[in-house]
Amino acid sequence: MGVRDLNIDLIDSINPFGAAYAVLAKSMNETVLKQVQAAISAKKIRISPEEARELAERALR
């Protein structure tokens, strides 16, 4: 079977985010990427290894 014989719906089902990625790739620029980075950085928290261990143990229980 050749690539040209594949059903286009099958290709879309393998990569369902392809269309969204195409839109984002066209609309993303340095300013937007910096805003995304700032939003992600604002949500980061710092915890000690001990606190992380305690939270992991609690999650396992």
Secondary structure, DSSP 8 states (H G I E B T S, - for coil): --GGGS-HHHHHHH-TTHHHHHHHHHH--HHHHHHHHHHHHHH-----HHHHHHHHHHHH-
